[in-house]
Amino acid sequence: MEELDITQLGEERPAEDADAQLRAILEAIVYVIDEPLAAHQIAAALGSPVDRVKRQLDALVEEFTKAEHGLSIREVAGGYKMATKAEHHEAVRAFVKKLTPPLKLSLPALETLAVIAYKQPVTTPEITQIRGVQGAGVLKTLLDRKLITESGRKNVVGKPILYKTTKEFLVQFGLKNLQELPTLKEFQELGNLAGGEPDGEARLPLQPNLIEMPPPPGMEPDVDEEPEAEPEEQT
């Protein structure tokens, strides 16, 4: 029978304890942060090797997939964020619904956001051409909510401003990157929800990362959008 080397056990134990302590610290950090942070950002703040931090973050991601956890840790917008699990979505949503109003975007805002998300970078005239209606007030709302941002100017006559989606857009919609954008059909289904709403607003299905906190500033129901101008008739 092979003899067990007790000296090696003594060397491994401190390393295991150190990893467990780092994992606990990372769990606390991911819990308290408002914005997703990348492994290298956390490593720099802690003064720890990035590969070690990444390894323990991945261990946390795996740990929180277990059924006994109501939360998950996953990568969102290039960083790590804690959120409620999808299977508990309805129960938590019903609870939160009693505490805060549902997050809403008007149908024009949702349509404009979809155009920008899929065509970015895109100018106001291009958005108007696609939607068939002007919407300066809608763009202002999306800018105020930090869902879109200016992205330079297009090198054409008049040099119109280009718009693109932001990191906040990824966070609010629970997307890791733009490759995870929903299909156009899914965006249309969101738009169809607005048809049954008396106030003409599309009620967005809450993503797990949105239902753990009250609506952030700027995500309250729309009340201040300027009315959209109907396209002029061609004569």
C-alpha positions in Angstrom: 0.0 0.0 0.0 1.4 3.4 -1.0 2.2 5.6 2.1 0.3 8.9 2.3 2.7 11.9 2.4 1.4 14.0 5.3 3.7 16.9 4.6 2.1 17.5 1.3 -1.3 17.7 2.9 0.0 20.4 5.2 1.2 22.4 2.2 -2.1 22.0 0.3 -4.4 23.1 3.1 -3.2 26.7 3.4 -3.6 27.1 -0.4 -7.2 25.7 -0.2 -8.0 28.0 2.7 -6.6 31.0 0.8 -8.7 30.1 -2.3 -11.8 29.7 -0.1 -11.2 33.1 1.4 -10.7 34.8 -2.0 -13.8 33.1 -3.3 -15.8 34.5 -0.3 -14.4 38.0 -0.9 -15.3 37.8 -4.6 -18.8 36.6 -3.8 -19.3 39.7 -1.6 -17.8 42.0 -4.3 -20.1 40.6 -7.0 -23.1 41.1 -4.6 -22.4 44.7 -3.8 -21.3 46.1 -7.2 -23.8 48.1 -9.2 -22.0 47.6 -12.6 -20.6 44.3 -13.8 -16.8 44.2 -13.3 -14.4 42.2 -15.4 -11.9 39.8 -13.7 -9.0 42.0 -14.5 -10.7 45.0 -12.8 -11.4 43.0 -9.7 -7.9 41.5 -9.7 -6.3 45.0 -10.0 -8.3 46.3 -7.1 -7.5 43.3 -4.9 -3.8 43.2 -5.9 -4.2 39.5 -6.9 -3.2 37.7 -10.1 -5.9 37.9 -12.7 -5.7 34.2 -13.5 -6.3 33.3 -9.9 -9.2 35.7 -9.6 -10.7 34.4 -12.9 -10.4 30.8 -11.6 -12.3 31.6 -8.4 -14.9 33.6 -10.2 -15.5 30.6 -12.5 -15.8 28.4 -9.4 -18.4 30.8 -8.0 -20.3 30.7 -11.3 -20.3 26.9 -11.1 -21.3 26.9 -7.4 -24.3 29.1 -8.0 -25.7 26.9 -10.7 -26.7 24.4 -7.9 -30.4 24.2 -7.1 -30.0 25.3 -3.5 -29.1 28.8 -4.7 -31.8 31.2 -5.7 -29.2 33.5 -7.2 -26.7 33.0 -10.1 -23.4 34.7 -11.0 -22.8 35.1 -14.7 -21.0 37.2 -17.2 -23.0 40.3 -18.4 -21.6 43.0 -20.6 -18.0 41.8 -20.2 -18.2 41.5 -16.4 -19.6 39.5 -13.5 -23.0 40.2 -12.0 -25.3 38.4 -9.5 -28.9 38.0 -10.4 -32.0 36.0 -9.6 -32.4 32.7 -11.4 -34.8 32.4 -14.3 -36.7 29.6 -12.6 -37.6 31.9 -9.8 -38.4 34.8 -12.1 -42.2 34.6 -11.8 -42.3 34.2 -8.0 -39.9 37.1 -7.5 -41.6 39.2 -10.2 -44.9 38.8 -8.5 -43.3 39.9 -5.2 -41.6 42.9 -6.7 -44.7 43.9 -8.6 -46.3 44.7 -5.3 -43.5 46.9 -4.3 -42.6 48.8 -7.5 -44.3 49.7 -10.8 -43.3 47.5 -13.8 -40.5 48.9 -16.0 -41.9 50.2 -19.2 -40.8 51.7 -22.5 -43.2 53.3 -24.9 -43.8 51.5 -28.2 -42.0 54.3 -30.2 -39.0 54.1 -27.8 -38.9 50.3 -28.1 -39.1 50.5 -31.9 -36.3 53.1 -32.0 -34.1 51.2 -29.6 -34.5 48.1 -31.8 -33.5 50.0 -35.0 -30.4 51.4 -33.2 -29.5 48.0 -31.7 -29.6 46.2 -35.1 -28.4 49.0 -37.4 -25.8 50.7 -35.2 -24.2 53.1 -35.7 -27.2 54.8 -37.2 -28.3 58.4 -37.8 -31.6 60.1 -37.0 -32.6 60.4 -40.7 -31.9 56.7 -41.1 -34.0 55.8 -38.1 -36.8 58.1 -39.4 -36.6 56.4 -42.9 -36.9 52.9 -41.3 -39.7 53.8 -38.9 -41.5 56.2 -41.2 -42.0 58.8 -38.4 -39.8 61.3 -36.7 -38.9 60.8 -33.0 -36.6 63.4 -31.5 -38.4 63.1 -28.1 -37.9 59.3 -28.2 -34.1 59.7 -28.9 -33.8 62.1 -26.0 -35.6 59.6 -23.7 -33.2 56.8 -24.7 -30.2 59.1 -24.3 -31.4 60.2 -20.8 -31.8 56.6 -19.8 -28.3 55.9 -21.0 -29.5 53.1 -23.3 -27.9 54.8 -26.3 -25.1 57.2 -26.8 -23.6 59.4 -29.6 -21.0 57.7 -31.7 -19.4 60.4 -33.8 -20.8 61.8 -37.0 -21.4 60.2 -40.4 -19.2 61.5 -43.2 -22.0 62.7 -45.5 -23.6 66.1 -46.2 -24.6 67.7 -42.9 -22.5 65.2 -40.9 -25.5 63.8 -38.9 -24.9 62.3 -35.4 -24.5 58.6 -35.2 -26.1 56.6 -32.4 -25.2 53.3 -30.8 -26.3 51.2 -27.8 -24.4 51.4 -24.5 -23.1 49.1 -21.9 -26.1 50.1 -19.8 -28.3 48.7 -22.6 -26.6 45.3 -22.3 -27.0 45.4 -18.5 -30.7 46.3 -18.6 -31.5 43.6 -21.1 -29.2 41.0 -19.4 -27.0 40.5 -22.5 -23.4 39.4 -22.4 -22.7 41.2 -25.8 -24.5 42.3 -28.9 -24.4 38.8 -30.3 -27.0 37.8 -27.7 -29.5 40.3 -29.1 -33.0 38.9 -29.3 -34.4 38.1 -32.8 -36.4 40.7 -34.7 -39.4 38.4 -34.1 -38.9 38.7 -30.4 -38.7 42.5 -30.6 -41.9 42.4 -32.6 -43.6 40.3 -29.9 -42.6 42.9 -27.4 -44.2 45.5 -29.6 -47.4 43.5 -29.9 -47.7 43.7 -26.1 -48.3 47.4 -26.4 -51.4 46.8 -28.5 -53.3 45.6 -25.4 -52.0 48.3 -23.1 -54.5 51.2 -22.6 -51.6 53.6 -22.2 -49.9 52.5 -25.4 -46.8 51.3 -23.6 -44.9 48.1 -24.1 -44.3 46.4 -20.8 -40.9 44.8 -21.0 -40.5 41.3 -19.5 -38.2 41.9 -16.5 -34.8 40.3 -16.9 -33.4 38.5 -13.7 -30.9 41.3 -13.1 -33.7 43.9 -13.1 -36.1 42.3 -10.6 -33.7 42.3 -7.6 -33.7 46.1 -7.3 -36.2 49.0 -7.7 -36.2 50.6 -11.2 -33.0 52.7 -11.6 -33.3 56.5 -12.2 -34.6 57.2 -15.6 -36.4 53.8 -16.0 -39.7 55.0 -14.6 -42.8 54.9 -16.8 -42.6 57.3 -19.8 -44.4 60.6 -19.1 -42.3 63.2 -20.8 -41.7 62.1 -24.3 -42.4 64.7 -27.0 -45.2 63.6 -29.4 -43.9 62.2 -32.6 -44.5 64.1 -35.8 -46.4 62.1 -38.5 -44.6 61.9 -41.8 -45.6 64.6 -44.3 -47.8 63.4 -47.2 -46.1 63.4 -50.6 -47.7 65.8 -53.1 
